[in-house]
Amino acid sequence: MQHVLRPLLARIGVEAELQVIRPGYVPRGGGVIELSVRPVRRALAPLQLTEQGAVREVSGIAISSHLQERQVSERMASVCEIELAAAGLPCKIERVHDHSAPHPGASLAVWATTSTGCILGADRAGALRRSSETIGHFVARTLVDDWQRAPLPTATRPTSSCSLLRSRRAPRPTWYLGSATM
């Protein structure tokens, strides 16, 4: 949300800031985020993403809480970086070792920005018996598959963190932003 949806919302005129105060993980949750949205003072601008463009940069974050001894962040990130590089998408994933979450957990997210302003995103949370390497592989494969589906507009793909849907029932064509589920 912070690296894919929020930048796209900013492009249409939504001013929002998102800060993760404390991560939370399944099954107990307990995470805390702070979202600040400024009131919209003018009509939102349309956002049209019709061409994917060339990938300019791929970044990511591997976060694990209370799992530093098992090198979970490092293992997720390393597998993902290797697989993305092999597919022609070199990236740098930030490794974060958190101690503020109420219980152990992990998550990996990567995103690619393109020359036309599209943002592709892929992520996966840890789960019982899901290895760090499996998470890294899944996230890399999801991003590569999404990237290779051109020429679909990035924001309309099922694996992107946001979906743009055009309403044909509205009196005038209207663009809606909504969260997509992986």
Phi, psi and omega in degrees: 000316184291326186254352180239298184293313183301315177297325178291321176298322179299324181292338177262358176110007177270118178264111183220148175232139181231129179227129175276114179279315179209125178291153175226152186225156175293148005267349187268342181070229179089004178284157179227125173239153177242122180242124176242124179237125179278145179301142178279127184255355179212171179298142178290142180280146177289152177235116179240119178244091186259341179234135180291314183080178181274142178291127180261322185205142175235128180228171178189176177217131175246116182240136174222146181243128178061029182228020184298322180299329180271001177055041184296312180300315181298316182293316178299311184295317183298313179299315181297313180300317180297314182291323177292318178299319179297332179270004180088018179236072179299143181211164176238120181253125177287134177260127181235130177246105186262147176232007183266342181294151182288344180204166180296150177178172182206157178202148178229133177224138174228154179211148179238134175255144184244171182295341180258004178093002175288152177229119178260141180223149175213144179205166176200137177266155175288159177207161179306128180068013175260113185288157177301321181294322177297319178296312180301317179295313181301314182295316178299313182298319179297315180294316180297315179300318179297315181298322184279356180276011180311149011260020177304137175301133185307315187288352179260002181281148184294336183266356177287156180284351175221154178235137174253124181238132178264124180275123178268352180270342181290149179304320174243146178304133183230138178263133177242139172257133179213156182281134178262153180252139177270000000 
